[in-house]
């Protein structure tokens, strides 16, 4: 199974935020959308960075409440790991686990076309295992 199959199911919409937005804007957006990360992009097509709940929590521990007035630019991860629609779920699970990351922007020809989380990958893998088990049960029963 590859990333394209996940995007067909979950959709290609990606929540983005500009680097000149404040951390308060980011926190509000994460809460309102019920998500764990935002792609930082000036045009919605190219990845300038990523900011996650983890980034905000770590900065809060270091900087306190004043953090909320900072620009995203001050906290975002600039060196973003990405993937393509052709990447396999198992390869990404391994990569995300090794690098301790939870979100991967999906790029096609350098343009943002989706986002997958570790939760998306685990859900997909569970569905595959259940399907395989059902197939085996059907085969054994026939």
C-alpha positions as CSV (number, residue, x, y, z in Angstrom):
1,X,0.0,0.0,0.0
2,X,1.3,3.5,-0.8
3,X,0.5,7.1,0.3
4,X,-1.6,7.7,-2.8
5,X,-4.2,5.1,-1.5
6,X,-4.3,6.9,1.9
7,X,-4.8,10.3,0.2
8,X,-7.7,8.9,-1.9
9,X,-9.5,7.9,1.3
10,X,-8.6,10.9,3.6
11,X,-8.4,13.6,1.0
12,X,-5.7,16.0,0.0
13,X,-6.6,19.1,2.0
14,X,-3.7,20.4,4.0
15,X,-4.0,23.0,6.8
16,X,-1.4,25.7,6.3
17,X,-0.3,28.8,8.1
18,X,2.0,31.7,7.1
19,X,5.3,32.2,8.8
20,X,4.3,35.7,9.9
21,X,1.3,34.5,11.8
22,X,1.7,34.4,15.6
23,X,2.0,31.3,17.8
24,X,-1.4,32.3,19.3
25,X,-2.9,32.0,15.7
26,X,-1.3,28.6,15.3
27,X,-2.6,27.3,18.6
28,X,-6.1,28.5,17.8
29,X,-5.9,26.9,14.4
30,X,-4.7,23.6,15.8
31,X,-7.5,23.5,18.3
32,X,-10.2,24.6,15.9
33,X,-9.3,22.0,13.4
34,X,-8.5,19.2,15.9
35,X,-5.1,18.5,14.3
36,X,-1.5,18.2,15.5
37,X,0.5,20.1,13.0
38,X,0.3,22.9,10.4
39,X,2.4,23.2,7.3
40,X,4.0,26.6,7.1
41,X,3.6,28.0,3.6
42,X,3.4,31.4,2.0
43,X,1.4,30.1,-1.0
44,X,-0.3,26.9,0.1
45,X,1.8,25.0,-2.5
46,X,5.3,25.0,-1.2
47,X,6.6,23.9,2.2
48,X,8.5,26.5,4.1
49,X,8.3,24.6,7.3
50,X,6.1,22.7,9.8
51,X,4.9,23.5,13.3
52,X,3.4,21.0,15.6
53,X,1.8,20.8,19.0
54,X,5.1,19.4,20.3
55,X,7.0,22.5,19.0
56,X,4.6,24.7,20.9
57,X,4.8,22.8,24.1
58,X,8.6,22.7,24.1
59,X,8.7,26.4,23.4
60,X,6.2,27.1,26.2
61,X,8.4,25.2,28.6
62,X,11.4,27.4,27.6
63,X,9.7,30.8,27.0
64,X,6.5,30.8,29.0
65,X,3.4,32.7,28.0
66,X,5.2,35.3,26.0
67,X,5.6,32.6,23.4
68,X,2.1,33.4,22.1
69,X,3.1,36.7,20.6
70,X,6.1,35.2,18.6
71,X,5.9,34.6,14.9
72,X,5.7,31.1,13.6
73,X,9.0,31.8,11.9
74,X,10.7,31.7,15.3
75,X,9.5,28.1,16.2
76,X,8.9,26.3,12.9
77,X,11.0,23.4,11.8
78,X,12.6,24.5,8.5
79,X,14.2,21.2,7.5
80,X,11.0,19.3,6.8
81,X,11.0,15.6,6.0
82,X,8.6,14.9,3.1
83,X,7.3,12.0,1.1
84,X,5.7,11.3,-2.3
85,X,2.4,9.6,-3.2
86,X,4.5,6.6,-4.4
87,X,6.1,6.0,-1.0
88,X,5.0,2.8,0.8
89,X,3.2,2.8,4.1
90,X,5.8,0.4,5.7
91,X,8.7,2.6,4.6
92,X,7.1,5.7,6.0
93,X,6.2,4.0,9.3
94,X,9.9,3.0,9.7
95,X,11.1,6.4,8.8
96,X,8.7,8.3,11.1
97,X,9.5,6.0,14.0
98,X,13.3,6.3,13.4
99,X,13.1,10.1,13.2
100,X,10.4,10.5,15.9
101,X,8.1,12.5,13.7
102,X,4.4,12.3,13.4
103,X,3.6,14.2,10.2
104,X,4.9,14.1,6.6
105,X,3.9,16.6,3.9
106,X,3.3,14.8,0.6
107,X,4.9,16.5,-2.4
108,X,4.4,15.7,-6.0
109,X,6.8,17.5,-8.4
110,X,7.8,19.8,-5.5
111,X,4.2,20.9,-4.8
112,X,2.3,20.1,-1.6
113,X,-0.5,17.6,-2.4
114,X,-1.3,16.1,1.0
115,X,-0.3,15.3,4.5
116,X,0.0,12.0,6.3
117,X,0.3,11.4,10.0
118,X,1.5,8.4,11.9
119,X,-2.1,7.8,12.8
120,X,-3.1,7.6,9.1
121,X,-0.4,5.0,8.5
122,X,-1.3,2.9,11.5
123,X,-5.0,3.0,10.6
124,X,-4.2,1.9,7.0
125,X,-2.0,-0.9,8.3
126,X,-4.7,-2.1,10.7
127,X,-7.2,-2.1,7.8
128,X,-4.8,-4.2,5.7
129,X,-4.3,-6.8,8.5
130,X,-8.1,-7.1,9.1
131,X,-8.7,-7.5,5.4
132,X,-6.0,-10.2,5.1
133,X,-7.4,-12.0,8.2
134,X,-10.9,-11.9,6.6
135,X,-9.5,-13.3,3.4
136,X,-7.8,-16.1,5.2
137,X,-10.9,-17.0,7.2
138,X,-12.9,-17.1,3.9
139,X,-10.3,-19.2,2.2
140,X,-10.1,-21.7,5.1
141,X,-13.9,-21.9,5.4
142,X,-14.4,-22.7,1.7
